[in-house]
Every structure is written in structure tokens, then in C-alpha cells.
Amino acid sequence: MVKKLNGDLFIYSANSLLDGRVIYFSKTKGWTPNFDQASIIKKEMILSIEKVILSCSDKHNVINPYLIEVDKNGRIIKLRERIRLLGLRLQGQYNV
């Protein structure tokens, strides 16, 4: 599942099969629509958490989990992913 990754810090994102919402993985809460609860995962920890992600995804109607690069402050780097999170909302409202 892990492709060539350029960054060092990531979060997992996916979509809910039940309602199509963008969701994020939290080590303590499982899959959540709340970006601020997402767990930041260091590059070297990805393989160890990957099985948990896949298992949890199957049990909770989650489709296509993948990694999103974040900076050291937990802000999403790629514009596409910020748009997925915010939609039409203002970016200043969120820590992205």
C-alpha cells in the first residue's frame, strides 16, 4: 500500500461508504470526520500501522484509505487535500 513518499509526516484520509464524507484516521477514535482528531504518523511508522488501518477500514465502511502529507504543525500540504477538507468553507477556520 505504501508508495514512494517524499515527506516525513502523514495522516490517513478516506471516504465513508455510508454518506461519502471525507474522514481521517485517529489512533484513539478510529475513523472520524474531524480533521483535528486525526493522528499524525511518522514515515517510519506507516508499515506498522497499515494493517490496523486496513482492518479498521473493512469494519467501518471506509473506502480507499490513503496518506496525506502534513507539515510539522499538522497542516495539509497539498491544495487538493485542503479543498477536500474544507469544501466551500473558509480556510482560516481550520488548522490546515
OpenMM code with the backbone's topology and positions (N, CA, C; nanometers):
from openmm import Vec3, app, unit

residues = "MET VAL LYS LYS LEU ASN GLY ASP LEU PHE ILE TYR SER ALA ASN SER LEU LEU ASP GLY ARG VAL ILE TYR PHE SER LYS THR LYS GLY TRP THR PRO ASN PHE ASP GLN ALA SER ILE ILE LYS LYS GLU MET ILE LEU SER ILE GLU LYS VAL ILE LEU SER CYS SER ASP LYS HIS ASN VAL ILE ASN PRO TYR LEU ILE GLU VAL ASP LYS ASN GLY ARG ILE ILE LYS LEU ARG GLU ARG ILE ARG LEU LEU GLY LEU ARG LEU GLN GLY GLN TYR ASN VAL".split()
positions = [
    Vec3(0.0823, -0.1205, 0.0000),
    Vec3(0.0000, 0.0000, 0.0000),
    Vec3(0.0861, 0.1261, 0.0000),
    Vec3(0.2027, 0.1216, 0.0577),
    Vec3(0.2866, 0.2399, 0.0681),
    Vec3(0.3594, 0.2640, -0.0634),
    Vec3(0.3388, 0.3825, -0.1198),
    Vec3(0.4086, 0.4240, -0.2400),
    Vec3(0.5324, 0.5021, -0.1977),
    Vec3(0.6059, 0.5491, -0.2966),
    Vec3(0.7201, 0.6347, -0.2660),
    Vec3(0.6672, 0.7636, -0.2039),
    Vec3(0.7149, 0.7923, -0.0844),
    Vec3(0.6683, 0.9096, -0.0111),
    Vec3(0.7820, 1.0092, 0.0035),
    Vec3(0.7534, 1.1351, -0.0220),
    Vec3(0.8558, 1.2383, -0.0129),
    Vec3(0.8665, 1.2994, 0.1261),
    Vec3(0.7570, 1.3111, 0.1952),
    Vec3(0.7569, 1.3775, 0.3247),
    Vec3(0.7918, 1.2851, 0.4396),
    Vec3(0.7798, 1.3380, 0.5615),
    Vec3(0.8092, 1.2616, 0.6823),
    Vec3(0.6876, 1.2433, 0.7729),
    Vec3(0.5860, 1.3278, 0.7566),
    Vec3(0.4676, 1.3240, 0.8428),
    Vec3(0.3419, 1.3124, 0.7576),
    Vec3(0.2491, 1.2256, 0.8020),
    Vec3(0.1302, 1.1981, 0.7231),
    Vec3(0.0096, 1.1736, 0.8122),
    Vec3(-0.1084, 1.1841, 0.7523),
    Vec3(-0.2316, 1.1362, 0.8139),
    Vec3(-0.3001, 1.0485, 0.7098),
    Vec3(-0.3879, 0.9596, 0.7559),
    Vec3(-0.4671, 0.8787, 0.6645),
    Vec3(-0.6013, 0.9466, 0.6423),
    Vec3(-0.6419, 0.9509, 0.5166),
    Vec3(-0.7723, 1.0020, 0.4783),
    Vec3(-0.8437, 0.8956, 0.3971),
    Vec3(-0.9756, 0.9030, 0.3947),
    Vec3(-1.0574, 0.8099, 0.3171),
    Vec3(-1.1945, 0.8738, 0.2996),
    Vec3(-1.2880, 0.7947, 0.2494),
    Vec3(-1.4273, 0.8375, 0.2400),
    Vec3(-1.5152, 0.7330, 0.3068),
    Vec3(-1.6223, 0.7787, 0.3656),
    Vec3(-1.7214, 0.6904, 0.4265),
    Vec3(-1.8124, 0.6361, 0.3170),
    Vec3(-1.8327, 0.5046, 0.3167),
    Vec3(-1.9252, 0.4448, 0.2208),
    Vec3(-2.0706, 0.4789, 0.2523),
    Vec3(-2.0984, 0.5132, 0.3759),
    Vec3(-2.2361, 0.5392, 0.4165),
    Vec3(-2.2883, 0.6731, 0.3679),
    Vec3(-2.2034, 0.7759, 0.3705),
    Vec3(-2.2508, 0.9087, 0.3314),
    Vec3(-2.1534, 0.9853, 0.2409),
    Vec3(-2.0400, 0.9252, 0.2068),
    Vec3(-1.9458, 0.9888, 0.1151),
    Vec3(-1.8550, 1.0931, 0.1768),
    Vec3(-1.8716, 1.1198, 0.3064),
    Vec3(-1.7901, 1.2242, 0.3713),
    Vec3(-1.6432, 1.1862, 0.3745),
    Vec3(-1.5592, 1.2891, 0.3742),
    Vec3(-1.4159, 1.2711, 0.3935),
    Vec3(-1.3946, 1.2418, 0.5415),
    Vec3(-1.3124, 1.1408, 0.5706),
    Vec3(-1.2839, 1.1031, 0.7080),
    Vec3(-1.1332, 1.0846, 0.7264),
    Vec3(-1.0895, 1.0879, 0.8516),
    Vec3(-0.9478, 1.0803, 0.8860),
    Vec3(-0.9290, 0.9780, 0.9974),
    Vec3(-0.8120, 0.9147, 0.9995),
    Vec3(-0.7876, 0.8112, 1.0991),
    Vec3(-0.7249, 0.8687, 1.2253),
    Vec3(-0.7828, 0.8299, 1.3388),
    Vec3(-0.7316, 0.8666, 1.4704),
    Vec3(-0.6970, 0.7379, 1.5443),
    Vec3(-0.5781, 0.7313, 1.6025),
    Vec3(-0.5383, 0.6117, 1.6772),
    Vec3(-0.6292, 0.5866, 1.7959),
    Vec3(-0.6884, 0.6912, 1.8504),
    Vec3(-0.7734, 0.6753, 1.9680),
    Vec3(-0.9224, 0.6664, 1.9358),
    Vec3(-0.9652, 0.7238, 1.8241),
    Vec3(-1.1083, 0.7293, 1.7923),
    Vec3(-1.1485, 0.6464, 1.6712),
    Vec3(-1.0507, 0.5918, 1.5979),
    Vec3(-1.0833, 0.5237, 1.4732),
    Vec3(-1.1039, 0.6265, 1.3631),
    Vec3(-1.1967, 0.5991, 1.2729),
    Vec3(-1.2237, 0.6931, 1.1630),
    Vec3(-1.3169, 0.8023, 1.2114),
    Vec3(-1.2811, 0.9275, 1.1799),
    Vec3(-1.3574, 1.0423, 1.2255),
    Vec3(-1.3645, 1.1484, 1.1153),
    Vec3(-1.4748, 1.2216, 1.1072),
    Vec3(-1.4818, 1.3317, 1.0115),
    Vec3(-1.4074, 1.4565, 1.0612),
    Vec3(-1.3611, 1.4527, 1.1846),
    Vec3(-1.2943, 1.5672, 1.2461),
    Vec3(-1.1436, 1.5641, 1.2174),
    Vec3(-1.0983, 1.6502, 1.1289),
    Vec3(-0.9569, 1.6562, 1.0920),
    Vec3(-0.8668, 1.6786, 1.2134),
    Vec3(-0.9116, 1.7604, 1.3073),
    Vec3(-0.8299, 1.7920, 1.4247),
    Vec3(-0.8049, 1.6716, 1.5147),
    Vec3(-0.8794, 1.5640, 1.4974),
    Vec3(-0.8587, 1.4421, 1.5756),
    Vec3(-0.7704, 1.3404, 1.5035),
    Vec3(-0.7336, 1.3691, 1.3797),
    Vec3(-0.6516, 1.2756, 1.3011),
    Vec3(-0.5141, 1.2588, 1.3646),
    Vec3(-0.4622, 1.1371, 1.3589),
    Vec3(-0.3292, 1.1075, 1.4131),
    Vec3(-0.2224, 1.1344, 1.3081),
    Vec3(-0.1198, 1.2059, 1.3473),
    Vec3(-0.0052, 1.2284, 1.2595),
    Vec3(0.0864, 1.1080, 1.2730),
    Vec3(0.1249, 1.0529, 1.1583),
    Vec3(0.2043, 0.9310, 1.1544),
    Vec3(0.3383, 0.9607, 1.0891),
    Vec3(0.4451, 0.9253, 1.1582),
    Vec3(0.5787, 0.9424, 1.1015),
    Vec3(0.6012, 0.8372, 0.9931),
    Vec3(0.6788, 0.8744, 0.8941),
    Vec3(0.7040, 0.7881, 0.7794),
    Vec3(0.7483, 0.6476, 0.8213),
    Vec3(0.8363, 0.6394, 0.9198),
    Vec3(0.8886, 0.5090, 0.9614),
    Vec3(0.7850, 0.4230, 1.0344),
    Vec3(0.6715, 0.4811, 1.0724),
    Vec3(0.5664, 0.4072, 1.1433),
    Vec3(0.4539, 0.3601, 1.0518),
    Vec3(0.4576, 0.3980, 0.9259),
    Vec3(0.3472, 0.3675, 0.8349),
    Vec3(0.3234, 0.2175, 0.8222),
    Vec3(0.4269, 0.1407, 0.7991),
    Vec3(0.4079, -0.0034, 0.7804),
    Vec3(0.3487, -0.0707, 0.9031),
    Vec3(0.3863, -0.0249, 1.0207),
    Vec3(0.3354, -0.0874, 1.1423),
    Vec3(0.1881, -0.0548, 1.1678),
    Vec3(0.1406, 0.0562, 1.1181),
    Vec3(0.0001, 0.0939, 1.1409),
    Vec3(-0.0887, 0.0577, 1.0222),
    Vec3(-0.0304, 0.0211, 0.9110),
    Vec3(-0.1056, -0.0071, 0.7894),
    Vec3(-0.2092, -0.1192, 0.8075),
    Vec3(-0.1742, -0.2265, 0.8770),
    Vec3(-0.2690, -0.3367, 0.8989),
    Vec3(-0.3873, -0.2918, 0.9835),
    Vec3(-0.3617, -0.2065, 1.0811),
    Vec3(-0.4697, -0.1534, 1.1646),
    Vec3(-0.5644, -0.0702, 1.0780),
    Vec3(-0.5078, 0.0111, 0.9913),
    Vec3(-0.5878, 0.0965, 0.9029),
    Vec3(-0.6777, 0.0094, 0.8145),
    Vec3(-0.6196, -0.0905, 0.7520),
    Vec3(-0.6969, -0.1752, 0.6613),
    Vec3(-0.8050, -0.2542, 0.7349),
    Vec3(-0.7719, -0.3083, 0.8503),
    Vec3(-0.8685, -0.3835, 0.9295),
    Vec3(-0.9833, -0.2936, 0.9756),
    Vec3(-0.9482, -0.1792, 1.0266),
    Vec3(-1.0473, -0.0833, 1.0754),
    Vec3(-1.1337, -0.0332, 0.9598),
    Vec3(-1.0756, -0.0192, 0.8426),
    Vec3(-1.1494, 0.0291, 0.7259),
    Vec3(-1.2573, -0.0690, 0.6856),
    Vec3(-1.2238, -0.1975, 0.6828),
    Vec3(-1.3199, -0.3002, 0.6439),
    Vec3(-1.4374, -0.3061, 0.7407),
    Vec3(-1.4114, -0.2869, 0.8678),
    Vec3(-1.5156, -0.2972, 0.9701),
    Vec3(-1.6069, -0.1751, 0.9758),
    Vec3(-1.5603, -0.0607, 0.9250),
    Vec3(-1.6348, 0.0639, 0.9433),
    Vec3(-1.6784, 0.1298, 0.8134),
    Vec3(-1.6970, 0.0509, 0.7063),
    Vec3(-1.7465, 0.1044, 0.5801),
    Vec3(-1.6648, 0.2219, 0.5281),
    Vec3(-1.5346, 0.2014, 0.5223),
    Vec3(-1.4411, 0.3033, 0.4759),
    Vec3(-1.3835, 0.2578, 0.3425),
    Vec3(-1.3730, 0.3499, 0.2489),
    Vec3(-1.3200, 0.3154, 0.1179),
    Vec3(-1.1943, 0.3970, 0.0865),
    Vec3(-1.0974, 0.3282, 0.0284),
    Vec3(-0.9764, 0.3889, -0.0271),
    Vec3(-0.8951, 0.4742, 0.0711),
    Vec3(-0.8515, 0.4179, 0.1829),
    Vec3(-0.7654, 0.4974, 0.2717),
    Vec3(-0.6300, 0.5240, 0.2047),
    Vec3(-0.5811, 0.6441, 0.2202),
    Vec3(-0.4508, 0.6804, 0.1646),
    Vec3(-0.3858, 0.7879, 0.2503),
    Vec3(-0.2569, 0.8066, 0.2287),
    Vec3(-0.1785, 0.9004, 0.3085),
    Vec3(-0.1809, 1.0401, 0.2502),
    Vec3(-0.1910, 1.1378, 0.3399),
    Vec3(-0.1825, 1.2792, 0.3052),
    Vec3(-0.0635, 1.3367, 0.3807),
    Vec3(0.0235, 1.4065, 0.3106),
    Vec3(0.1391, 1.4674, 0.3765),
    Vec3(0.0962, 1.5933, 0.4520),
    Vec3(0.1497, 1.6062, 0.5736),
    Vec3(0.1271, 1.7261, 0.6540),
    Vec3(0.2623, 1.7835, 0.6969),
    Vec3(0.2612, 1.9110, 0.7354),
    Vec3(0.3848, 1.9720, 0.7835),
    Vec3(0.4005, 1.9465, 0.9338),
    Vec3(0.5056, 1.9996, 0.9926),
    Vec3(0.5339, 1.9742, 1.1348),
    Vec3(0.4262, 2.0295, 1.2278),
    Vec3(0.3423, 2.1225, 1.1769),
    Vec3(0.2329, 2.1784, 1.2557),
    Vec3(0.1003, 2.1069, 1.2311),
    Vec3(0.1046, 2.0002, 1.1504),
    Vec3(-0.0160, 1.9238, 1.1216),
    Vec3(-0.1031, 1.9828, 1.0128),
    Vec3(-0.0512, 2.0772, 0.9360),
    Vec3(-0.1281, 2.1384, 0.8270),
    Vec3(-0.1065, 2.0608, 0.6980),
    Vec3(-0.2142, 2.0411, 0.6249),
    Vec3(-0.2096, 1.9694, 0.4980),
    Vec3(-0.1272, 2.0487, 0.3968),
    Vec3(-0.0408, 1.9794, 0.3243),
    Vec3(0.0476, 2.0451, 0.2288),
    Vec3(-0.0184, 2.0658, 0.0930),
    Vec3(-0.0858, 1.9652, 0.0407),
    Vec3(-0.1411, 1.9743, -0.0952),
    Vec3(-0.2759, 2.0459, -0.0970),
    Vec3(-0.2902, 2.1363, -0.1930),
    Vec3(-0.4134, 2.2135, -0.2093),
    Vec3(-0.5341, 2.1223, -0.2301),
    Vec3(-0.5193, 2.0190, -0.3105),
    Vec3(-0.6303, 1.9270, -0.3375),
    Vec3(-0.6887, 1.8720, -0.2074),
    Vec3(-0.6027, 1.8356, -0.1138),
    Vec3(-0.6495, 1.7782, 0.0127),
    Vec3(-0.7098, 1.8843, 0.1041),
    Vec3(-0.6593, 2.0063, 0.0975),
    Vec3(-0.7221, 2.1146, 0.1748),
    Vec3(-0.8636, 2.1406, 0.1232),
    Vec3(-0.8811, 2.1343, -0.0096),
    Vec3(-1.0143, 2.1529, -0.0680),
    Vec3(-1.1066, 2.0390, -0.0279),
    Vec3(-1.0566, 1.9147, -0.0247),
    Vec3(-1.1387, 1.8009, 0.0208),
    Vec3(-1.1866, 1.8231, 0.1644),
    Vec3(-1.0997, 1.8776, 0.2467),
    Vec3(-1.1358, 1.9024, 0.3863),
    Vec3(-1.2349, 2.0169, 0.3999),
    Vec3(-1.2080, 2.1266, 0.3336),
    Vec3(-1.2833, 2.2494, 0.3578),
    Vec3(-1.4042, 2.2692, 0.2686),
    Vec3(-1.4031, 2.2115, 0.1511),
    Vec3(-1.5134, 2.2371, 0.0594),
    Vec3(-1.5261, 2.3861, 0.0348),
    Vec3(-1.6437, 2.4407, 0.0588),
    Vec3(-1.6690, 2.5831, 0.0356),
    Vec3(-1.6440, 2.6689, 0.1603),
    Vec3(-1.6013, 2.6042, 0.2684),
    Vec3(-1.5766, 2.6794, 0.3930),
    Vec3(-1.4490, 2.7610, 0.3848),
    Vec3(-1.4336, 2.8535, 0.4735),
    Vec3(-1.3142, 2.9373, 0.4765),
    Vec3(-1.1978, 2.8625, 0.5376),
    Vec3(-1.0782, 2.8725, 0.4783),
    Vec3(-0.9609, 2.8003, 0.5288),
    Vec3(-0.9171, 2.8501, 0.6656),
    Vec3(-0.9419, 2.9726, 0.7003),
    Vec3(-0.8980, 3.0269, 0.8275),
    Vec3(-0.9650, 2.9633, 0.9482),
    Vec3(-1.0731, 2.8892, 0.9248),
    Vec3(-1.1448, 2.8263, 1.0350),
    Vec3(-1.0788, 2.6985, 1.0855),
    Vec3(-0.9856, 2.6429, 1.0093),
    Vec3(-0.9279, 2.5138, 1.0416),
    Vec3(-0.7760, 2.5194, 1.0440),
    Vec3(-0.7165, 2.4304, 1.1162),
    Vec3(-0.5704, 2.4208, 1.1248),
    Vec3(-0.5192, 2.3361, 1.0092),
    Vec3(-0.5211, 2.3937, 0.8876),
    Vec3(-0.4752, 2.3184, 0.7699),
    Vec3(-0.3724, 2.3950, 0.6916),
] * unit.nanometer
topology = app.Topology()
chain = topology.addChain("A")
for resn in residues:
    res = topology.addResidue(resn, chain)
    for name in ("N", "CA", "C"):
        topology.addAtom(name, app.Element.getBySymbol(name[0]), res)
